[in-house]
Amino acid sequence: QVQLVESGGGLVQAGGSLRLSCAASGTIFSMNAMAWYRQAPGEQRELVARITPGARTNYADSVKGRFTISRDNAKNTVYLQMNSLKPEDTAVYYCNAVHQLSGNTYWGQGTQVTVSS
Protein backbone atom coordinates (compact mmCIF):
# COMPACT_ATOMS: atom_id res chain seq x y z
CA GLN A 1 0.00 0.00 0.00
CA VAL A 2 1.37 3.38 -1.02
CA GLN A 3 1.68 5.95 1.73
CA LEU A 4 2.75 9.57 1.53
CA VAL A 5 3.44 11.27 4.85
CA GLU A 6 3.96 15.03 4.95
CA SER A 7 5.70 16.95 7.68
CA GLY A 8 7.15 20.38 8.30
CA GLY A 9 4.07 22.57 8.28
CA GLY A 10 3.37 25.16 10.92
CA LEU A 11 2.90 28.81 11.75
CA VAL A 12 5.38 31.36 10.45
CA GLN A 13 5.50 35.12 10.08
CA ALA A 14 5.43 36.74 6.68
CA GLY A 15 8.89 36.73 5.15
CA GLY A 16 9.84 33.55 6.95
CA SER A 17 10.68 30.10 5.66
CA LEU A 18 9.45 26.55 6.05
CA ARG A 19 10.58 23.25 4.59
CA LEU A 20 8.01 20.59 3.90
CA SER A 21 8.93 16.94 3.53
CA CYS A 22 6.98 14.05 2.09
CA ALA A 23 8.17 10.53 2.74
CA ALA A 24 6.86 7.83 0.38
CA SER A 25 6.56 4.11 0.96
CA GLY A 26 5.03 1.20 -0.88
CA THR A 27 6.10 2.36 -4.33
CA ILE A 28 9.25 2.62 -6.37
CA PHE A 29 9.81 6.27 -5.57
CA SER A 30 12.07 6.95 -8.55
CA MET A 31 9.27 5.93 -10.92
CA ASN A 32 6.96 8.65 -9.65
CA ALA A 33 6.55 12.26 -10.59
CA MET A 34 6.11 14.09 -7.30
CA ALA A 35 4.25 17.29 -6.66
CA TRP A 36 3.00 19.64 -3.99
CA TYR A 37 -0.51 21.02 -4.15
CA ARG A 38 -2.24 23.38 -1.77
CA GLN A 39 -5.79 24.21 -0.87
CA ALA A 40 -6.88 27.33 0.96
CA PRO A 41 -10.29 27.54 2.65
CA GLY A 42 -13.02 27.97 0.08
CA GLU A 43 -10.58 27.53 -2.79
CA GLN A 44 -9.82 24.75 -5.23
CA ARG A 45 -6.73 22.64 -4.80
CA GLU A 46 -3.93 24.04 -6.95
CA LEU A 47 -0.56 22.79 -8.14
CA VAL A 48 2.35 24.49 -6.40
CA ALA A 49 5.35 22.63 -7.80
CA ARG A 50 6.16 19.40 -9.58
CA ILE A 51 9.32 17.37 -10.12
CA THR A 52 9.67 14.52 -12.60
CA PRO A 53 11.68 11.33 -12.09
CA GLY A 54 14.40 13.06 -14.09
CA ALA A 55 14.29 16.07 -11.73
CA ARG A 56 12.70 18.48 -14.17
CA THR A 57 10.67 21.02 -12.24
CA ASN A 58 7.83 23.41 -12.82
CA TYR A 59 6.16 25.91 -10.51
CA ALA A 60 3.02 27.93 -10.18
CA ASP A 61 3.67 31.53 -11.16
CA SER A 62 2.72 32.66 -7.67
CA VAL A 63 5.65 30.80 -6.08
CA LYS A 64 8.37 31.09 -8.70
CA GLY A 65 11.58 32.40 -7.22
CA ARG A 66 10.40 31.73 -3.66
CA PHE A 67 9.75 27.96 -3.50
CA THR A 68 12.04 25.12 -4.51
CA ILE A 69 11.01 21.50 -4.98
CA SER A 70 13.62 18.76 -4.76
CA ARG A 71 13.74 15.01 -4.35
CA ASP A 72 16.07 12.50 -2.73
CA ASN A 73 15.46 9.13 -4.33
CA ALA A 74 17.73 7.39 -1.82
CA LYS A 75 15.46 8.59 1.00
CA ASN A 76 12.17 8.25 -0.92
CA THR A 77 11.46 11.85 0.01
CA VAL A 78 10.40 15.01 -1.78
CA TYR A 79 10.89 18.45 -0.28
CA LEU A 80 9.41 21.89 -0.71
CA GLN A 81 11.59 24.73 0.51
CA MET A 82 9.40 27.79 0.96
CA ASN A 83 11.07 31.18 1.40
CA SER A 84 9.70 34.71 1.60
CA LEU A 85 6.36 33.36 2.69
CA LYS A 86 3.28 35.51 2.30
CA PRO A 87 -0.09 35.36 4.05
CA GLU A 88 -1.62 34.22 0.77
CA ASP A 89 0.52 31.07 0.98
CA THR A 90 -1.62 29.94 3.90
CA ALA A 91 -3.20 26.61 2.98
CA VAL A 92 -3.13 22.90 3.55
CA TYR A 93 -0.27 21.51 1.50
CA TYR A 94 -0.63 18.06 -0.02
CA CYS A 95 1.99 15.72 -1.41
CA ASN A 96 1.11 13.96 -4.64
CA ALA A 97 2.69 11.08 -6.53
CA VAL A 98 1.92 9.86 -10.03
CA HIS A 99 3.49 6.60 -11.14
CA GLN A 100 4.86 7.12 -14.60
CA LEU A 101 4.00 3.65 -15.92
CA SER A 102 0.67 2.83 -14.30
CA GLY A 103 -0.64 6.38 -13.97
CA ASN A 104 -1.77 5.60 -10.44
CA THR A 105 -2.09 8.71 -8.31
CA TYR A 106 -1.56 8.97 -4.58
CA TRP A 107 -2.10 11.72 -2.04
CA GLY A 108 -0.82 12.48 1.41
CA GLN A 109 -3.02 13.60 4.27
CA GLY A 110 -1.89 17.21 4.09
CA THR A 111 -0.01 19.56 6.36
CA GLN A 112 -1.17 23.01 7.42
CA VAL A 113 0.93 26.05 6.61
CA THR A 114 -0.17 29.33 8.17
CA VAL A 115 1.59 32.60 7.41
CA SER A 116 0.76 35.52 9.67
CA SER A 117 1.05 39.13 8.55
C-alpha positions as CSV (number, residue, x, y, z in Angstrom):
1,Q,0.0,0.0,0.0
2,V,1.4,3.4,-1.0
3,Q,1.7,6.0,1.7
4,L,2.7,9.6,1.5
5,V,3.4,11.3,4.9
6,E,4.0,15.0,4.9
7,S,5.7,17.0,7.7
8,G,7.1,20.4,8.3
9,G,4.1,22.6,8.3
10,G,3.4,25.2,10.9
11,L,2.9,28.8,11.7
12,V,5.4,31.4,10.4
13,Q,5.5,35.1,10.1
14,A,5.4,36.7,6.7
15,G,8.9,36.7,5.2
16,G,9.8,33.6,7.0
17,S,10.7,30.1,5.7
18,L,9.5,26.5,6.1
19,R,10.6,23.3,4.6
20,L,8.0,20.6,3.9
21,S,8.9,16.9,3.5
22,C,7.0,14.1,2.1
23,A,8.2,10.5,2.7
24,A,6.9,7.8,0.4
25,S,6.6,4.1,1.0
26,G,5.0,1.2,-0.9
27,T,6.1,2.4,-4.3
28,I,9.3,2.6,-6.4
29,F,9.8,6.3,-5.6
30,S,12.1,7.0,-8.6
31,M,9.3,5.9,-10.9
32,N,7.0,8.7,-9.7
33,A,6.5,12.3,-10.6
34,M,6.1,14.1,-7.3
35,A,4.2,17.3,-6.7
36,W,3.0,19.6,-4.0
37,Y,-0.5,21.0,-4.1
38,R,-2.2,23.4,-1.8
39,Q,-5.8,24.2,-0.9
40,A,-6.9,27.3,1.0
41,P,-10.3,27.5,2.7
42,G,-13.0,28.0,0.1
43,E,-10.6,27.5,-2.8
44,Q,-9.8,24.7,-5.2
45,R,-6.7,22.6,-4.8
46,E,-3.9,24.0,-7.0
47,L,-0.6,22.8,-8.1
48,V,2.3,24.5,-6.4
49,A,5.4,22.6,-7.8
50,R,6.2,19.4,-9.6
51,I,9.3,17.4,-10.1
52,T,9.7,14.5,-12.6
53,P,11.7,11.3,-12.1
54,G,14.4,13.1,-14.1
55,A,14.3,16.1,-11.7
56,R,12.7,18.5,-14.2
57,T,10.7,21.0,-12.2
58,N,7.8,23.4,-12.8
59,Y,6.2,25.9,-10.5
60,A,3.0,27.9,-10.2
61,D,3.7,31.5,-11.2
62,S,2.7,32.7,-7.7
63,V,5.6,30.8,-6.1
64,K,8.4,31.1,-8.7
65,G,11.6,32.4,-7.2
66,R,10.4,31.7,-3.7
67,F,9.8,28.0,-3.5
68,T,12.0,25.1,-4.5
69,I,11.0,21.5,-5.0
70,S,13.6,18.8,-4.8
71,R,13.7,15.0,-4.3
72,D,16.1,12.5,-2.7
73,N,15.5,9.1,-4.3
74,A,17.7,7.4,-1.8
75,K,15.5,8.6,1.0
76,N,12.2,8.3,-0.9
77,T,11.5,11.9,0.0
78,V,10.4,15.0,-1.8
79,Y,10.9,18.5,-0.3
80,L,9.4,21.9,-0.7
81,Q,11.6,24.7,0.5
82,M,9.4,27.8,1.0
83,N,11.1,31.2,1.4
84,S,9.7,34.7,1.6
85,L,6.4,33.4,2.7
86,K,3.3,35.5,2.3
87,P,-0.1,35.4,4.0
88,E,-1.6,34.2,0.8
89,D,0.5,31.1,1.0
90,T,-1.6,29.9,3.9
91,A,-3.2,26.6,3.0
92,V,-3.1,22.9,3.5
93,Y,-0.3,21.5,1.5
94,Y,-0.6,18.1,0.0
95,C,2.0,15.7,-1.4
96,N,1.1,14.0,-4.6
97,A,2.7,11.1,-6.5
98,V,1.9,9.9,-10.0
99,H,3.5,6.6,-11.1
100,Q,4.9,7.1,-14.6
101,L,4.0,3.6,-15.9
102,S,0.7,2.8,-14.3
103,G,-0.6,6.4,-14.0
104,N,-1.8,5.6,-10.4
105,T,-2.1,8.7,-8.3
106,Y,-1.6,9.0,-4.6
107,W,-2.1,11.7,-2.0
108,G,-0.8,12.5,1.4
109,Q,-3.0,13.6,4.3
110,G,-1.9,17.2,4.1
111,T,0.0,19.6,6.4
112,Q,-1.2,23.0,7.4
113,V,0.9,26.1,6.6
114,T,-0.2,29.3,8.2
115,V,1.6,32.6,7.4
116,S,0.8,35.5,9.7
117,S,1.0,39.1,8.5
